[in-house]
Amino acid sequence: MSLFGSRLVHRRLYKIRSDTSVLSMLCIIMLAFLLGGCLGSAQAKDTDPHNATYVALDDGRIRVYLGDEFFAEYRPDFKGSPIIWPICGPHQALATRAWPMIDVVEPDKEDDATMREVYRNAALAERGGVKDHPHHRSLWFNHGDVNGGDFWGGTPSTIRQINGANVEAHNGVVTITTENLWYNDKQGRDICRDVRVVSFGELKTPQEIRYIDFSITITALEDNVVFGDTKEGSFGIRVPSPMNVTSKKLSPDWGGAILNDNGDKDADTWSKQSRWVNYTGPVASYLTGQQLQDALDAKDERSFPLTTLGIAVLDGPNSLGAHPWRHVRDYGLFASNPFGRHDFEPQNPGVNGAQKLNKGDSLTFKFRTLWHDGTLLPSELDQLYEEYRRNCSL
């Protein structure tokens, strides 16, 4: 029986009345295990993943849906970098910080009723949140030092998509492939190109788990392109404000937790190499109709109903072989960095994680993000990690 199946059986048995006889209890347990094989089939039938579909907009944005629910939007550019925002997790909870993107959105002028509601919920979800690090833009990939150009911190060094995106919907999964050029403002030219492949779908598990698979191959356009050793990079997510660990200072109902596969917690997960990291905590519940309006009209900016969300980042195969260092902060940054050894290993003086590419050389990195209800156990994350790595080649 799978770990998920075992946990479901446990939950069902937990509901048995305390006065049930020992004999009856044993009979029920035996029956549960005898039906173990059938239970998996029943779960699969009840939890078939929703098919992902998409809508391509004239301005290059691509909206992905699971069944009839909005999941995520791929944006080819937001102030100099491709990003994915908004992202909705289980029960449609807004799954990344909406700021600063929400500042340029006018929900009431949105023609699409679904997106109008998504944007209004995004605005609600960040009320009372801290507006720091405006270069943390939902979900993205760039780096803080490439031949001296800072692609991370919102400078004139930019990443721009060329040509149109190639979008496919196949076997219930939407895959977006784009080609992008890295313009170094210090050198005044494009110095490398990337091809990023992003897939959106839902896992076939008893609980709702949405996923985004991210793969990027970066190729140098000239000799001596150096990805510098800095902590400011590279595959980034900014979690919703109520979820970050330190937000408990803002509201007694806010504040989440971080855990990696080594058992490190919260701030201790920073600078560690790990197979996976899981960030869980409260986020705004997705509201509709009058409930949404009442919450938006509330005088207390942090008085909105909450639900629990989990975000796990799994390390995929990459060109460097080693697990990335986790630039994961208790204030809400959730990044994975394959280059920043100097910052992450102060106990090793002289270590250097920089990577030099000559013209035509490439680096490839892959990650899987899981968006779940916050109840995944470490053993389940281990299993999901192994399944991902087993089916994912470099």
N, C-alpha and C positions, 0 to 999 in steps of 0.2 A: 504494500500500500504506500502511496506517495506521502510525503510529509504533509501536503495540503489535505489529503484524504484523512490521515491520522488525526489532524487537528480538528477537522469537521466532525469526526466520530466522537472525539473528546468533548467537543462543545455540546453535541446532542446528548451524550451520557450525563453531562453535568446537570442537565435539566431534570433528571429523574428525581422524583421525590425522595427525601431523606429516609422515609419509612419503608422504602422498597426492601424486600427481603434480600439477603445475601444471595440466595439461590436464584432469585429473579434477576438480580444484577449480573450474576455470572452467565446466565442464559443469554441476556441481552448482549453482553460483551462477546460471547462466543458467536452469536449471530452476526454481530457487526464484522468480525474478522472473517467469517465464512463468506460474507457478502462483499468482502474487500474488493475483489476484482470487479464485481458488478457496480460497486459504489463509484469507482472511477468512471465507468461508462455513463452512469446517471449524472455525475457532475459535469462531464464533458457535454452531455446533451443539454443540461440546464445552463451551461456557461459558454456556449459557443461564442467566440469573439465577434464583435460587430465588424462588418466590412468597412474599410476606410475608403472614402471617396474624396474628391476635391473639386474646387472651383478656382479657375485661374482668372485673375482680374486684369484689366487693361494696363495697370501700372506695374505689373510684374509680381504683385503679391499673390500668394497661393494659399487658399484656405482649405484645411483638411477637416473632414467630418468622420465620426464613427457612428454608423447608423444615421440617425437624424440629429445627432448632437455635435456641436462644434468641438473640435479638439485643439487645433493649433493653426497659426498663420506664419508662413515663411515670408520674410520681408527681405528683398534683395539689398536694401540699403536703409539704415537708420543712422544718420549723422556719421557716415563714413565706414560702416561695417554691416555685413549681412547679419540678421538676427532672426530668432523665432519668438514671436509674441503676437497676441496672447497665447497662453497654453492653459487648457483646462484639464484638471485631473478627475478622479472618480467623483461622481455626483456633481460634476461641472464646477467644482471649486477652482477658483483662479490660482494657478500653481506656481507662478513666478511673480516677482515684484513688478507692479505696473508702472512705477515711476522710473525714468522720466518720460516714457513713451506716452503715458496717458495725458501729458500736458499738451500734446499736439493733436489729440483726438477730441472731436466734438460729438459725443454720443447722440445728441438729439438731432444732428444733421445726417446721421447714418441712415441710408435708405434701407438696408437690410435689417429686418426686425430682430433676427437672432443676434446679429453683431451689435445692434443698438443695446440690447439687453446685456450682452457680454461686456461691453465697454462700461456700462453703468455699474455693473457688478465689480469691474476692475477698479473703478474710481472709489467705490465703497470699500473695497478690500484694503486699500492703502491709506484710508483716512487715519490720521494720527501716527502714521509710520514715519521713520526717519528718512529724510531726503539727503543721503550722503552718496558719494561716489557715482556721479551721473554717468560715468562710462560703464557701469554695471547694467547691462541692457538685456534682461530676461535670460536668454540663452544665446551664446555666441562662441566664436573661436577667433583669436588673434594672438599677438604676442607683444610684450613691452619693449623689446630691443632686437631689431633686425637691421643690422648695419647702422645702428644708431637711431633708426626710426622707431618711434613709439606708436605701435598700432593698438595698444591696450588702453592708453589713457585719454583718448579723445582728442588727439592732436591732428595736424594736417596730414600725417601719414594715414592713408586710407586703403580699404579693400573694396574694390568695385566689381560687380558682376558684369561680364561681357556676354553678348549673345543672349538668347532667351533660355529659360530653364527647360530642361527635358523632364516631363512629369509622366509617370506611369502609375496606373492602378492595376495590380495583379495579385490574385490570390488573397484578396482582402487587405492588401497593404499598399499604401501610396508611397512612391519613391520619387524624390526630387533630386536631380543632378544639375549642378551649376559649375561654371568656370569663372574664376575671379582673379584679378590682377592686384598685386600688392604695390602700391605707389609709395615710395620713400621720399618724404618731403625734404630730407637732408641732402639727398642725391639728385632730386628732381627727375626721377624716372621710375618705371616699374622694374622691380628687381626679382620678383618671383611670381609664379602663377599657382593657383590651387584648383583642384577639382574636388568638390565636396558632394557627397552622396548622403542624403538624409531620408530615412524611412520611418513611416508612422503606422502604428498598428496597435492591436490589443492582444495580450497573451491569452492562451486557452487554459485558464486556471479557474478554480472555484470562486476566487474573489476577483474583482475588477482591477486589472493592472494594465495600464496603457504604457506604451513604450515609444521612445524616439531613438533610433539608431543613427549615430553620426560617424561618418568616415571622411577623412580629409587626406589628400595627397598633395604635398607642396613641392614644387619643382623650381630650382634656381634658373633664372634667365641669364645669369652671368656668373663669372667666377667669384669666389670669395664672398658668398652670401652667408653671413654668420647670424644664427639665432642665439642671442646672447644669454648668459647665465644670469637670470633675474627671476624673482618670485612673481613678477607681474605677468602672468599668463596662466593658461592659454585657452583651455576649454572651460568656459565659465557659465555658471548659473547664479542668479541672485534670487534667493528664496523670498516668499511673501513676508512682509514686515512682522505680522504677529507670530510667525514661526521661528524667527531667529532666537538664539539662546538668550541674548541680552535684552530682548524686548520685554521680558518679565519685569524690568524696571519701569516700563511705561504703563503696564496694566497687569493686575494679578492673574488675569485669565490668559495672558500671552506668555510666550516663551517655550521653545522646543528643546530638542536634544539631538546630538550627533553621535554616531557610533560607526566604527570601522570593523573590518573582519578580524583585526588583531585584538579587539576588545577595548581599544582606546575610545575615550568619550570626550565630547564637547571640545574645549580648546586644545586638549591633548591630541586631537586628530590632526592638527595643523603640522605640516612638514613631514608627515609620515607617508611612506609608500604603502599602498594597500590594494587589494583586489577590488574591493568595493567600499563605499561609504554611504551611509543612510542618514538623511536629515529628516526628522519628523517633528510635527508640532501643530498647533492650532492655526487655522486660516479662516477667512470669512466663508460662511455658508453661501451657496449660490441661491439668490432670492429672485422671485418673480412677482409681477403684479403689484398689489397694494403693499405686500410685505417689503418689497424692494423700495418702494417710494417712502414708506414709513421709516425705514432704516436710513435712507438718504436725508430725510427731514429731521432726524434725531439731533438734539442739541449736543449731546455728548458724542464727539467724533469717533470714539472707540466703542460705542454701544451698538454693535452688530452681532448677530448670532454666529457662532463658530462651529467648525467641524475639524476633524483631524486629517492631515495630509502627510504622506511620506514621499520623499524623492530619494532614489538610490542611483548612484553613478557607478557603473561597472566598467572595469578596465578591459578593453579589447586588445587584440594583438596589435603591435606597433613596430616600427622600424628599429627602435632602440632596444627592444627586448625586455627591458625592466619595467616594473610597474611605475606609473607616474607618482610624483610627490603631490600631496593634496594640499592645495592652498585654500583650505576650508576654514572659514572664520566664524566665530560665534555671533558676529553681528550680521551675518547673512550671506556673505560671499561663499560660493561653493564651486571652487575651481580645481582643475587637475592640470599639473604642469610637468612636462617631461624634461625641462631644461634647467630649473633653478637650484642646482645642487649647492652653490655657494651660500645661498640664503637658508636652505633647508638642512644643510649639514655643517653647522658651525664647528662641530667637533672634529671636522676633517679639514684643517687648514690647507689651502692650496688646491682643493678639489675644484674642478671646472666642468660644468654641465653644458657649455656652449657646443653647438654643432655647426660645422662649416660645410657648405655645399658649393661645389663648382658647377658650372653651367651644365644643365641636364640632370644633375643629381636630385634625388627625391627623398622625402620623408613621408611616411604614412602613419596616421594615428586613428584609432577607432574607440568609440565609447558607446555604451548602451545606457540610456536613462530610463528608469522605471518610475511611474507616477501611480502611487497606490494609496490605500486608505490608512496607512500608518501602523498596521498590525503585523507586518511581515517579521517573522522571527529570524535571527541570525542563521539558523540552519536552513531556512527557506531561501534566504539570500545566497547562501553558499550553493544551494542546488540550482538556483536561477543563474548564478554566475557560471557554474560548470556547464549548464546547458547552452548558454550564450557562447562561451569560448569553444565548445565542441562544434558548434555550427557556424563559427565565424572564422574565416581564414584571412591571412594578411594579403 
